[in-house]
Amino acid sequence: MTATAWARRAGLALIVPAVAAGCGSSSGSNGATASGGSSSTGSIATAKAFVDQAINGADRPLPTSSPKPQPGKKVWVLSCSQAAEGCQVPAAGAAEAGKMIGWKMTVFDGKGDPATYAKGVRSAIAAKADGIILVSIDCAAIKAPLDEAHKAGINVFGFYGIDCNDPFAGGGKKEFDGQVDYGKKYGSFTEAVENRYARLIADYTIRKTNGKANVIAITEDDIAVVHYIWRGYLKWIARDCPDCKITKLPIALSDLLQGKLQGKVQAALTKNPTANVVFAPYDAAITGGVAAAVQASGRDKQILLTGGEGLTPNIEMIRKGQGQDFAAGGPPRWAGFATVDGLNRVFHGQPTVDEGIGQAVIDKDHNLPTKTSYYDGKSDYEANFKKIWGVGR
């Protein structure tokens, strides 16, 4: 992959796995248009209430106890790409947290390449690792190496990736021994994606347009988690906004990597001159062409451009009012700490617990970070983890 392609890809990974694994068939035709429909069981008021809650931050209580960490564990952190902030920051957080409790941490750069991911897993096996943390990598990309890791007695902990037993990933055997826990209310990772992350973006759209959104919705099915993001977005728009209009714009990861995304979005905006919202399922799509397309249309001030995680370049766009207007903040370093807390519980044969990670509305008026260049939550998670792990006192 060229340096230019990597530049486009940078940041493609806090919510979005960097590998095009877990493919499935598209559930909508190109350019399909639909409205919410009068059968909606929700309401605009419901959407506004959900957004109001997230304006104050939707973080939940942090864990209050932990099994005593066992020093000396050898843990490999397999980052989808150290060139991508959405991979690098949580990987660094996991490495930092692991060292705090006496683990021997190794960060391996997957370079966005499934063959390199496989090499990383097999290197961990050769090093006789006790655990592997996968940062934004789908199981389907490395199923055979993960089987080998399990046979070697290594625990595998997934973070922002889809396990092999997911229906969209083929419905095979489960390979992750644990994943970051988002609480019983949201259930599985994919349920949290649809009903928390995607819902916040949808309800913010409804709130800002007062239920009169005419949306160009970017959809993508070659990355499993992105399928769940756009599917959840459309579901919540339909539920809470009977007067909203949706026009799907199917894309592929290759459009982003080959610089074709801007042209596709510009064509969609030309075809739909009354569109007042563009939905991008993840931040890298915005920096990779969507924001440029909106600005080139001359309708930047009339179009609400919603994004994803709240990574550094996207935060700057929001802060300066250049293209992107909103992100559904997800804290990457906190998530890295949560992987270590979860893996420690797996080592002890205990179930994972809700790590408290929520989301927040990030727009020009709310939750722009001041201590970090990216959004990292509102809780003092580091102090809490140190306390329950019994370190740093």
C-alpha positions as CSV (number, residue, x, y, z in Angstrom):
1,M,0.0,0.0,0.0
2,T,1.3,3.4,-0.9
3,A,2.1,6.2,1.6
4,T,-0.7,8.2,0.1
5,A,-3.2,5.4,0.7
6,W,-2.0,5.1,4.3
7,A,-2.5,8.8,4.8
8,R,-6.1,8.4,3.7
9,R,-6.5,5.5,6.0
10,A,-5.0,7.1,9.1
11,G,-7.6,7.1,11.9
12,L,-9.7,4.3,10.4
13,A,-10.0,2.3,13.5
14,L,-11.4,3.5,16.8
15,I,-14.8,2.0,16.1
16,V,-13.8,0.7,12.6
17,P,-11.6,-2.4,12.2
18,A,-8.8,-1.7,9.7
19,V,-9.3,-4.9,7.8
20,A,-12.0,-5.6,5.3
21,A,-13.1,-8.8,6.9
22,G,-16.4,-10.3,7.8
23,C,-18.0,-9.4,4.4
24,G,-21.6,-9.7,3.7
25,S,-24.1,-8.8,1.0
26,S,-25.5,-5.3,0.8
27,S,-29.0,-4.9,2.2
28,G,-29.9,-2.0,0.1
29,S,-29.7,-1.0,-3.6
30,N,-27.5,1.8,-4.9
31,G,-29.1,5.2,-4.4
32,A,-32.2,3.7,-2.6
33,T,-34.4,6.3,-1.1
34,A,-36.7,5.9,1.8
35,S,-38.5,7.9,4.5
36,G,-39.0,7.1,8.1
37,G,-42.7,6.2,7.5
38,S,-45.7,7.0,9.6
39,S,-45.5,3.7,11.5
40,S,-42.6,5.1,13.6
41,T,-43.0,4.0,17.2
42,G,-40.5,6.6,18.5
43,S,-40.7,10.4,18.4
44,I,-38.6,13.4,17.8
45,A,-38.9,14.1,21.6
46,T,-37.4,10.7,22.3
47,A,-34.4,11.5,20.0
48,K,-33.8,14.9,21.6
49,A,-33.9,13.4,25.1
50,F,-31.3,10.8,24.1
51,V,-29.0,13.5,22.7
52,D,-29.5,15.7,25.7
53,Q,-28.2,12.9,27.9
54,A,-25.2,12.4,25.7
55,I,-24.4,16.1,25.8
56,N,-23.5,15.6,29.5
57,G,-21.6,12.5,28.7
58,A,-23.1,9.0,28.7
59,D,-20.3,7.4,30.7
60,R,-21.5,4.8,33.2
61,P,-20.0,3.9,36.6
62,L,-16.5,2.5,36.5
63,P,-15.7,-1.0,37.9
64,T,-15.5,-1.0,41.7
65,S,-13.3,-4.1,42.2
66,S,-10.9,-6.4,40.3
67,P,-9.2,-9.7,40.9
68,K,-5.6,-9.1,41.9
69,P,-3.5,-8.8,38.8
70,Q,-0.8,-11.5,38.4
71,P,2.6,-9.8,37.6
72,G,4.8,-11.4,34.9
73,K,2.1,-12.2,32.4
74,K,3.4,-11.8,28.8
75,V,0.8,-10.0,26.7
76,W,1.0,-9.0,23.1
77,V,-1.0,-6.1,21.8
78,L,-1.7,-6.5,18.1
79,S,-2.5,-3.0,16.7
80,C,-4.3,-2.9,13.4
81,S,-2.0,-0.1,12.3
82,Q,0.4,2.1,14.3
83,A,0.0,4.7,11.5
84,A,-3.7,5.1,12.5
85,E,-4.5,7.1,15.6
86,G,-7.6,4.9,16.3
87,C,-5.3,1.9,16.6
88,Q,-2.2,3.5,18.1
89,V,-3.8,5.3,21.0
90,P,-5.7,2.3,22.4
91,A,-2.7,0.0,21.8
92,A,-0.5,2.5,23.8
93,G,-3.1,2.7,26.5
94,A,-3.2,-1.1,26.9
95,A,0.6,-1.3,27.0
96,E,0.8,1.5,29.6
97,A,-1.9,-0.1,31.7
98,G,-0.4,-3.6,31.5
99,K,3.0,-2.3,32.6
100,M,1.3,-0.7,35.6
101,I,0.3,-4.1,36.9
102,G,3.6,-5.8,36.1
103,W,2.9,-7.4,32.8
104,K,5.4,-7.7,30.1
105,M,3.8,-5.9,27.2
106,T,4.7,-6.1,23.5
107,V,3.0,-3.9,20.9
108,F,3.0,-5.4,17.4
109,D,2.2,-3.2,14.4
110,G,-0.2,-5.0,12.1
111,K,0.3,-2.4,9.3
112,G,-3.3,-2.8,8.1
113,D,-2.4,-6.1,6.5
114,P,-4.1,-9.5,7.4
115,A,-0.9,-11.4,6.6
116,T,1.0,-9.2,9.1
117,Y,-1.8,-9.8,11.6
118,A,-1.3,-13.5,11.3
119,K,2.5,-13.0,11.7
120,G,1.8,-11.1,14.9
121,V,-0.3,-13.8,16.4
122,R,2.2,-16.5,15.5
123,S,5.0,-14.3,16.9
124,A,3.1,-14.1,20.2
125,I,2.7,-17.9,20.1
126,A,6.5,-18.3,19.5
127,A,7.2,-15.9,22.4
128,K,5.0,-18.1,24.7
129,A,2.6,-15.2,25.4
130,D,-0.1,-15.6,28.0
131,G,-2.5,-13.3,26.2
132,I,-3.2,-11.4,23.0
133,I,-5.2,-8.2,22.8
134,L,-6.5,-7.5,19.3
135,V,-7.0,-3.8,18.6
136,S,-9.6,-3.2,15.9
137,I,-9.1,-6.5,14.1
138,D,-11.9,-8.8,13.1
139,C,-11.6,-12.5,13.9
140,A,-12.3,-13.5,10.3
141,A,-9.1,-12.0,9.1
142,I,-7.0,-14.3,11.3
143,K,-9.1,-17.3,12.3
144,A,-6.5,-20.0,11.7
145,P,-3.8,-18.2,13.7
146,L,-6.3,-17.6,16.5
147,D,-7.0,-21.4,16.5
148,E,-3.3,-22.0,16.9
149,A,-3.1,-19.5,19.8
150,H,-5.9,-21.2,21.6
151,K,-4.2,-24.6,21.2
152,A,-1.1,-23.0,22.7
153,G,-3.2,-22.0,25.8
154,I,-3.2,-18.2,25.0
155,N,-6.2,-16.1,25.9
156,V,-7.5,-13.8,23.1
157,F,-9.2,-10.5,24.0
158,G,-11.0,-8.5,21.3
159,F,-11.4,-4.8,21.2
160,Y,-13.5,-3.0,18.6
161,G,-13.5,-6.1,16.4
162,I,-16.1,-8.6,15.3
163,D,-15.8,-12.2,16.5
164,C,-16.1,-15.2,14.1
165,N,-19.5,-16.2,15.5
166,D,-21.1,-13.0,14.4
167,P,-23.8,-13.7,11.6
168,F,-22.4,-11.0,9.3
169,A,-18.9,-12.5,9.7
170,G,-20.2,-16.0,8.7
171,G,-21.5,-17.3,12.0
172,G,-18.6,-19.6,12.8
173,K,-17.0,-20.6,16.1
174,K,-16.3,-18.0,18.7
175,E,-12.6,-17.2,19.0
176,F,-12.4,-14.3,21.5
177,D,-12.2,-15.2,25.1
178,G,-13.5,-11.8,26.0
179,Q,-14.2,-8.3,24.7
180,V,-14.6,-4.9,26.2
181,D,-17.8,-4.9,28.1
182,Y,-20.4,-2.1,27.5
183,G,-22.9,-3.3,30.1
184,K,-26.0,-5.4,30.1
185,K,-28.2,-2.7,28.7
186,Y,-26.4,-2.9,25.3
187,G,-25.4,-6.6,25.3
188,S,-22.9,-7.6,22.6
189,F,-20.4,-5.3,20.9
190,T,-22.5,-5.1,17.7
191,E,-25.6,-4.3,19.8
192,A,-23.8,-1.5,21.4
193,V,-22.7,-0.2,18.0
194,E,-26.3,-0.2,16.7
195,N,-28.1,0.9,19.8
196,R,-25.7,3.4,21.3
197,Y,-23.1,4.6,18.8
198,A,-25.3,4.7,15.7
199,R,-28.4,5.8,17.7
200,L,-26.6,8.9,19.0
201,I,-25.6,9.9,15.4
202,A,-29.2,9.3,14.2
203,D,-30.8,11.1,17.1
204,Y,-28.4,14.0,16.8
205,T,-29.4,14.3,13.1
206,I,-33.1,14.4,14.1
207,R,-32.5,16.9,16.8
208,K,-30.5,19.3,14.7
209,T,-32.9,19.2,11.7
210,N,-36.0,19.1,14.0
211,G,-37.1,15.9,12.3
212,K,-36.8,17.3,8.7
213,A,-33.6,15.6,7.7
214,N,-32.9,14.8,4.0
215,V,-29.9,12.5,4.4
216,I,-27.2,11.2,2.1
217,A,-26.2,8.1,4.1
218,I,-22.9,6.5,3.2
219,T,-23.1,2.7,3.5
220,E,-20.3,0.2,3.4
221,D,-20.3,-3.6,3.7
222,D,-16.7,-4.7,3.3
223,I,-16.0,-3.9,6.9
224,A,-18.2,-5.8,9.3
225,V,-18.6,-3.2,12.0
226,V,-19.4,-0.4,9.5
227,H,-22.3,-2.5,8.3
228,Y,-23.7,-2.4,11.9
229,I,-23.1,1.3,12.2
230,W,-25.1,2.3,9.1
231,R,-27.7,-0.3,9.8
232,G,-28.2,1.1,13.3
233,Y,-28.3,4.6,12.0
234,L,-31.1,3.9,9.5
235,K,-33.0,1.9,12.0
236,W,-33.1,4.7,14.5
237,I,-33.9,7.3,11.9
238,A,-36.9,5.2,10.8
239,R,-38.0,4.7,14.4
240,D,-37.8,8.3,15.6
241,C,-38.3,10.4,12.4
242,P,-41.3,9.7,10.2
243,D,-40.6,12.8,8.0
244,C,-36.9,12.2,7.4
245,K,-35.7,11.1,4.0
246,I,-32.7,8.8,3.4
247,T,-30.7,8.3,0.2
248,K,-28.1,5.6,0.5
249,L,-24.7,6.1,-1.1
250,P,-22.9,2.7,-1.1
251,I,-19.1,2.8,-1.1
252,A,-16.3,0.4,-0.7
253,L,-13.1,0.7,1.3
254,S,-11.2,0.9,-2.0
255,D,-13.0,4.2,-2.7
256,L,-11.4,5.7,0.4
257,L,-7.9,4.2,-0.2
258,Q,-7.9,5.1,-3.9
259,G,-9.1,8.7,-3.5
260,K,-12.4,8.1,-5.2
261,L,-14.7,9.0,-2.2
262,Q,-14.8,12.7,-2.7
263,G,-16.1,12.3,-6.3
264,K,-18.8,9.9,-5.3
265,V,-20.1,12.2,-2.5
266,Q,-19.9,15.3,-4.8
267,A,-22.0,13.4,-7.4
268,A,-24.6,12.5,-4.8
269,L,-24.8,16.1,-3.6
270,T,-25.3,17.3,-7.1
271,K,-28.0,14.7,-7.7
272,N,-29.8,15.7,-4.4
273,P,-29.6,19.5,-4.2
274,T,-32.0,19.6,-1.2
275,A,-29.9,17.2,1.0
276,N,-29.2,18.9,4.3
277,V,-27.3,16.0,6.1
278,V,-24.4,13.8,5.1
279,F,-23.9,10.7,7.3
280,A,-20.4,9.2,7.3
281,P,-20.1,6.1,9.5
282,Y,-16.5,6.8,10.6
283,D,-14.1,9.7,10.9
284,A,-11.5,8.5,8.3
285,A,-14.2,8.7,5.6
286,I,-14.6,12.4,6.4
287,T,-10.9,13.2,6.3
288,G,-10.6,10.9,3.2
289,G,-12.9,12.9,1.0
290,V,-16.4,13.5,2.5
291,A,-15.6,16.9,4.1
292,A,-13.9,18.1,0.9
293,A,-16.9,17.1,-1.1
294,V,-19.3,19.0,1.2
295,Q,-17.1,22.1,1.1
296,A,-16.7,21.9,-2.7
297,S,-20.5,21.9,-3.0
298,G,-20.7,25.4,-1.7
299,R,-23.4,24.2,0.8
300,D,-21.2,23.6,3.8
301,K,-23.2,25.9,6.0
302,Q,-26.5,24.3,5.0
303,I,-25.3,20.7,5.4
304,L,-24.9,18.8,8.7
305,L,-21.9,16.5,8.3
306,T,-21.9,13.8,11.0
307,G,-18.9,11.6,11.8
308,G,-17.7,9.0,14.2
309,E,-15.1,8.7,16.9
310,G,-13.7,12.2,17.5
311,L,-10.1,11.7,16.3
312,T,-7.6,14.5,16.2
313,P,-8.1,15.8,12.7
314,N,-11.9,15.5,13.0
315,I,-11.9,17.4,16.3
316,E,-10.0,20.2,14.6
317,M,-12.6,20.3,11.8
318,I,-15.4,20.7,14.3
319,R,-13.5,23.2,16.3
320,K,-12.8,25.4,13.2
321,G,-16.2,24.8,11.6
322,Q,-14.6,23.3,8.5
323,G,-16.7,20.5,7.1
324,Q,-17.5,18.2,10.0
325,D,-20.1,19.3,12.5
326,F,-20.4,16.4,14.9
327,A,-18.7,13.3,16.3
328,A,-20.0,10.6,18.6
329,G,-17.0,10.6,20.9
330,G,-15.4,7.3,21.8
331,P,-12.4,7.4,24.2
332,P,-9.5,5.4,22.8
333,R,-7.0,5.5,25.7
334,W,-9.7,4.6,28.2
335,A,-10.6,1.6,26.0
336,G,-7.0,0.5,26.0
337,F,-7.1,0.4,29.8
338,A,-10.4,-1.5,29.7
339,T,-8.8,-4.2,27.6
340,V,-6.2,-4.9,30.3
341,D,-8.9,-4.9,33.0
342,G,-11.0,-7.3,31.0
343,L,-8.1,-9.6,30.1
344,N,-7.1,-9.7,33.8
345,R,-10.5,-11.0,34.6
346,V,-10.3,-13.6,31.8
347,F,-6.9,-14.8,33.3
348,H,-8.7,-15.3,36.6
349,G,-11.6,-17.2,35.0
350,Q,-14.0,-14.4,35.9
351,P,-16.6,-12.7,33.7
352,T,-16.0,-9.3,32.2
353,V,-17.8,-6.3,33.8
354,D,-19.1,-3.0,32.4
355,E,-16.1,-0.8,31.9
356,G,-18.2,2.3,32.0
357,I,-17.2,3.6,28.5
358,G,-19.9,5.8,27.1
359,Q,-20.2,8.4,24.4
360,A,-20.6,12.1,24.2
361,V,-21.9,14.7,21.7
362,I,-19.0,16.5,20.3
363,D,-19.9,19.6,18.3
364,K,-18.8,23.3,18.3
365,D,-20.7,23.9,21.6
366,H,-20.1,20.7,23.5
367,N,-17.3,18.4,24.7
368,L,-14.4,19.6,22.6
369,P,-11.3,18.1,24.3
370,T,-8.8,20.4,26.0
371,K,-6.4,18.0,27.7
372,T,-5.9,15.7,24.7
373,S,-6.2,16.3,20.9
374,Y,-8.8,13.5,20.7
375,Y,-11.8,12.8,22.8
376,D,-11.0,10.6,25.8
377,G,-14.1,10.6,28.0
378,K,-15.1,12.4,31.1
379,S,-14.2,10.0,33.9
380,D,-10.9,9.7,35.8
381,Y,-10.6,6.1,34.6
382,E,-6.9,5.8,35.1
383,A,-7.1,6.6,38.9
384,N,-10.0,4.2,39.2
385,F,-8.2,1.4,37.5
386,K,-5.0,2.0,39.6
387,K,-7.2,1.8,42.8
388,I,-9.0,-1.4,42.0
389,W,-5.8,-3.0,40.7
390,G,-3.9,-2.0,43.8
391,V,-1.1,-0.1,42.1
392,G,0.3,3.4,42.2
393,R,-0.6,4.0,45.8
